[in-house]
């Protein structure tokens, strides 16, 4: 199957992060220089059955399942957003991917998440010890999608096991491989083992290999490149703490990055709870978390309240007013479109009765 081309080489990208990698955060890091962005992990069954619509107020493309928002994207990240999929079944993986494929540039299979909910369902890191199932999922996606398929793994307990796994993954036809250089049981407090990467890069020659783990900012990349020969670099925690770490010139002050993120949250009408979670995840320095401002953030009850803390209340009101105008205009257009068929129907119904006398006269004349 012909596949849309995505260049995964020589890139600096945003890692998939649960609850953090939602639309406003992705848009923020793109503005700061990220080349590609991964969505938070979405489980296949959650995606399947979602209905696509365009939000008239924000122009965001939204996928809803019932009243719940499954996934959202925007034209500003078109060609740059990869959806990460949590799955343990080839058919469900494909059905989920087909649901959203028109709005993402690629599908990434999560093979590294060590969380209990993921592993118990046979997803994430559980796939590392079930290579046959992983191969079946990747092969099925590659053969039936016209967008690129990639996957993200963790290293195994031995170098030999890891190299055997990556060779198998390469053979499925995926377009890139991300390696988180920690084992399934290791946490961020354990230093990532970059020593594995040179052997992995030497083994996987046909596709780009993306390094993940302890790449905290753009400043770490020259050293990481030298030590690992990785093609591209994925940033997770560094971006969570300050999304401006993608800047080649260096990160901006915390407050400036927060204001940029808050504006994006207002622009796309992001859920308050999600925005608050992300803000509280940024800058976990004890001096900040013990501050009066942080306390106000914790106690906030609305997106407006968060904006007021950072002096963005005018921005909030201006954007909300514009969104209301667009929403009202869209509703009026919808009502007008619904009225048109009724009007045409009435006109059609009235035409025969108006012409009947003439038709009857014509028939009478012909009979004579």
Secondary structure, DSSP 8 states (H G I E B T S, - for coil): --------TT-EEE---TTTSSHHHHHHHHHTT-SEEE---EEHHHHTT-EEEE-TTT--EEEEETTEEEEEE-GGGTTTEEEEEE-S-HHHHHHHHHHHGGG-SEEEEEE----HHHHHTT-GGGGGG-HHHHHHHHHHHHHH-SSEEEEEEE--SSHHHHHHHHHHHHHTT-SEEEEESS-TT--TTS---THHHHHHHHH--SSEEEEESS--SGGGHHHHHHHH--SEEEE-HHHHH-GGGG-TT----HHHHHHHHHHHHHHTT--HHHHHHHHHHS---HHHHTSHHHHHHHH--SHHHHHHHTT-HHHHHHHHHHHHHHHHHHHHHHHHHHHHHHHHHHHHHHHHHHHHHHHHHHHHHHH-
